[in-house]
Amino acid sequence: MNHNWVVQTTDNRVVNNFAAHNLNTGEQTVINYQPQFLLSNGSQSLSMALSNQVIVLAPDYFAKHEIERGNLIEVLPKWEFGESHLYLIRNPHLINQLEQEVVDFILSLFADNCKDLDND
């Protein structure tokens, strides 16, 4: 594909493909591409999309507001693209009781589905 692909990365890796999953049919495919832009900030890719220069692959939490306002549209709304690896993180040196209670609560929510979770 020779389009102006914008890729967002958090670890400076260039990825030349991503998985696509159709929410209606369950069909899965892999999209191969050569990115022309490599960004490390989601707001940068959103700005580029708003400037009408490119189509971007953006996390829903970055694009939702602009989609709701009509400033952006979903090109393929019945498809999910790629994976998002998100982490709940905290400073290991500054733990207070309230924070620990929140962590314990979150772990309890996942306990039934994720038996190998621990609180390290």
N, C-alpha and C positions, 0 to 999 in steps of 0.2 A: 504494500500500500504506500503510495507516495503523497500522502496528505501531510499537513503540518500537525503532527502528533505532539501533544504536550504530555510529558510524563512527570508525575510528582513522586519524589523519592525522599525517604528519611535517612537512608544510609548510603547515598551517592552511588548506588548500583544502577547500571543501565539495564533495564529489563526490556526484551524485545517481543514479549508476548504477554497476553493475559487471558484468563478464562472468562467465558461468557456463558450465562445460564438463563434460559428462557423460563420465566415464572409461570407461564400458562402450560407449556408442553413438557417442561423438564429437559428439553434439548440442551446439550452442552457442546461447546465448541471452543477452540483456542484461536485467538486473533493474533497474527504475527504482524509486526510493524517495525519501522525504523524511526525512533523519535528524533525530532529536530530540536526540541527544547527539553531540558532537564531542569526541573525546579525542585526546591526543597521547602516550598511554602505554599499551602493551599490557597491562600489569598492571592498569590501571584497568578495562579492558573485561573482563578475566578475573574480577576481583572482582565486577563487576556481574552476570556470568553465574552465578557461584557463589552470589550472593544471591537467585537466582530472579526477578530483576526484568526481565530482557531476554534475548533471544537475540542473540549477538554473532558477528561475523565476525572470527575471531582466527587469527593465524598458527599453524601446527602446532607450532612450537617453544615457543610460550607455553602452548598448551592440552594438549599431549601428556601431561604428567605427570598432570594432573587427569582426563583421559579414561582413562588406564591405571588410575588409582585408583578409577574409577567415580563420581567427583564430577560429571563432565560427560559428556554423550553427543553424538556427532555427529548432527546432524539429517538431513543428506543426505550420507552417507559416500561415495557414488559420484560426487560432484560436486566440482569445484575452482572456487573463486570468486576472481575478480579476478587481479591480478598483484602480485607482490612485487618491488619494486626494492630490491635489497640492494647494498651497496658494500663492497669490501675497502678499508679506508682506513688511512692511517698519517700520522704527522707528517712533513712534508717536510723539516723542519730537523734531525731526529734520526734519522739512518740509520746503522745499524751493519752489519757484514759478515754476521752471522747473519740479520738481518732481510732484507738484500738477497738472500741465498741462498734464503730462503723465497719471496720475491717472484718470483725467477727460476724456481723450481720450479713455482709456481702458473701462471706464464705459459707454461711448457713444457707443462703439462697442457691448456691451452686452445689451444695453437699450431695444432694440426691443424684445429680447427673455427672459430677466430677469427683470421684472418690479419691483421686490422687492429689487434690489441692492441699497445699499446706501454707502456713503463715510465716514464711521466711522473710 
